[in-house]
Amino acid sequence: MSVAEIERSIIKKFRKEIWCPFVKSVKQYELLQEGDRVAVCISGGKDSFLLAKCMQELCRHGKYQFGLEFIVMDPGYAPQNRQRIEENAEKLGVPVRIFASDIFAVVDSVQTGSACYLCARMRRGYLYEFAKQCGCNKIALGHHFDDVVGTTLLSMLYGAEIKTMMPKLRSTGHPGMELIRPLYAVRERDIVRWAQDNDLHFLNCACRFTERVANKEEESKRREMKELLAHMERSNPEAANNIFRSMHNVALDCIVGWRREGKRGSFLDEY
């Protein structure tokens, strides 16, 4: 497949499944403004590379005038994994800027807590810093619809709270920086189909800890949520969509308690 054919597949063959939900999310959640400079963060997986292609297309033909940087953080990848990322970037016509960090080495030395959680926190900080150096005011991540729904279920079933993955967030540690998730409404199964249809082969996980720790708690819980969701969709095909929509349609009159900015409230306050 040529770059042109891969790009055309996004706006033609997968228009309904990928391009339209992507554009709708950008508009609905006001993810982009005129003059933005966005660092698209590429991990090497299917989601972030699709995001890069969608952002390229929007930059070329959208109504917003904005700039793009495509950044890859190498936290200590095995040489073959870094090579795979570089090869896919070239194949897809994505001009990546790669920078190094020592995250894997740091996480490897920590004996307590979740390696995934620590790695994700550190990654975010490095990405913000490098994005700022590139003159960007936003970073874009490749989280999709299934990540949103999975996070919602995890929060309810394991965290005893109702919250979800937000389409955009202001950084608290990096003033003036913002995180956006333009694939917010795109289903993972459609991303898989797009990759397969274009004969694209991406990294699943380049983390050095994946093989060493086969049953990481966080990964097993997210896998459990995927299986639960698949089970629910077999009897109710709208289950995932309804969970997603419910976070846009919270009936505050029927909420017993809540918290906001560290303060708690109860329905009894105004009963």
Secondary structure, 3 states (H helix, E strand, C coil): CCHHHHHHHHHCCCHHHHHHHHHHHHHHCCCCCCCCEEEEECCCCHHHHHHHHHHHHHHHHCCCCCEEEEEEEECCCCHHHHHHHHHHHHHHCCCEEEEECCHHHHHHHCCCCCHHHHHHHHHHHHHHHHHHHCCCCEEECCCCHHHHHHHHHHHHHHHCCCCCCCCEEECCCCCCCEEECCCCCCCHHHHHHHHHHCCCCCCCCCCCCCCCCCCCHHHHHHHHHHHHHHHHHHHCCCHHHHHHHHCCCCCHHHCCEEEECCEEEEHHHHC
